[in-house]
Amino acid sequence: MGDGHVLVGVASIAFPDGAVVDHPGPPSRPAGWQVEAHVPQPGRAPSRVLVSEDVAPQAPHLWCVLRAAGPQAPGGDVDLVAFSTAHLDDGTLVGAATLEQLDVGWANQVGAVRWSAGTGVVGQVFVAPEHRRLRVAAKLLMVAAGVRVAQGWASLRSDGRLTDLGDTWLTAAPDWWRSRVPERTAHLPPMDLRPGG
């Protein structure tokens, strides 16, 4: 496919969470697939992560910037920031330098997720108000899941600290995600500021 390795994520109880299983034959999407990551070289970030329409049926076209969260964030935190412009194909994953080349500003983002590569704990999920209720968060978290598997990072999970919007979103989330979130332990204030810059 020109992208090196292709990893396809499937919702299944047949294997442990995050297991990488060799699939014989040409690259294909097995029944129940959720995410497909195109990895140029093992251990590198994917160049593209596609999400099944079954996971986020109303989600818009998204391409993402993957970057270190910055000096104010705890060590090992990464940001995945989504944009919905026509500059790049759906699922394309680029670095922050590409954003400047495209003349797209951080203010154009439709959503973002920040998590710890080492622990998998998702610290922040942001969706711009005008893009809420379109399954942007679901799609973005699946892209993050594809990134973390390709990189060999810890499984995504929550530590129970949730905003009211996050708690509401979780009630409609699939079982496989809800099982990663303990009972709500803290009420976080609304996340109104867009990550970036």
CORTA-V200069 format. One record per residue. N is the residue number from 1. SS is DSSP state (~ for helix, > for strand, _ for the rest). Layout:
BEGIN
N;SS / N;SS
END
This chain:
BEGIN
1;_ / 2;_ / 3;_ / 4;_ / 5;> / 6;> / 7;> / 8;> / 9;> / 10;> / 11;_ / 12;_ / 13;_ / 14;_ / 15;_ / 16;_ / 17;_ / 18;_ / 19;_ / 20;_ / 21;_ / 22;_ / 23;_ / 24;_ / 25;_ / 26;_ / 27;_ / 28;_ / 29;_ / 30;_ / 31;_ / 32;_ / 33;> / 34;> / 35;> / 36;> / 37;> / 38;> / 39;> / 40;_ / 41;_ / 42;_ / 43;_ / 44;_ / 45;_ / 46;> / 47;> / 48;> / 49;> / 50;> / 51;> / 52;_ / 53;_ / 54;_ / 55;_ / 56;_ / 57;_ / 58;_ / 59;_ / 60;_ / 61;_ / 62;_ / 63;> / 64;> / 65;> / 66;> / 67;> / 68;> / 69;_ / 70;_ / 71;_ / 72;_ / 73;_ / 74;_ / 75;_ / 76;_ / 77;> / 78;> / 79;> / 80;> / 81;> / 82;> / 83;> / 84;_ / 85;_ / 86;_ / 87;_ / 88;_ / 89;_ / 90;_ / 91;_ / 92;> / 93;> / 94;> / 95;_ / 96;~ / 97;~ / 98;~ / 99;~ / 100;~ / 101;~ / 102;_ / 103;_ / 104;_ / 105;_ / 106;~ / 107;~ / 108;~ / 109;_ / 110;_ / 111;> / 112;> / 113;> / 114;> / 115;> / 116;> / 117;_ / 118;_ / 119;_ / 120;_ / 121;> / 122;> / 123;> / 124;> / 125;> / 126;> / 127;> / 128;_ / 129;~ / 130;~ / 131;~ / 132;_ / 133;_ / 134;_ / 135;_ / 136;~ / 137;~ / 138;~ / 139;~ / 140;~ / 141;~ / 142;~ / 143;~ / 144;~ / 145;~ / 146;~ / 147;~ / 148;~ / 149;~ / 150;~ / 151;~ / 152;_ / 153;_ / 154;_ / 155;_ / 156;_ / 157;> / 158;_ / 159;_ / 160;_ / 161;> / 162;> / 163;_ / 164;~ / 165;~ / 166;~ / 167;~ / 168;~ / 169;~ / 170;~ / 171;~ / 172;_ / 173;_ / 174;_ / 175;~ / 176;~ / 177;~ / 178;~ / 179;_ / 180;_ / 181;_ / 182;_ / 183;_ / 184;_ / 185;_ / 186;> / 187;> / 188;_ / 189;_ / 190;_ / 191;_ / 192;_ / 193;_ / 194;_ / 195;_ / 196;_ / 197;_
END
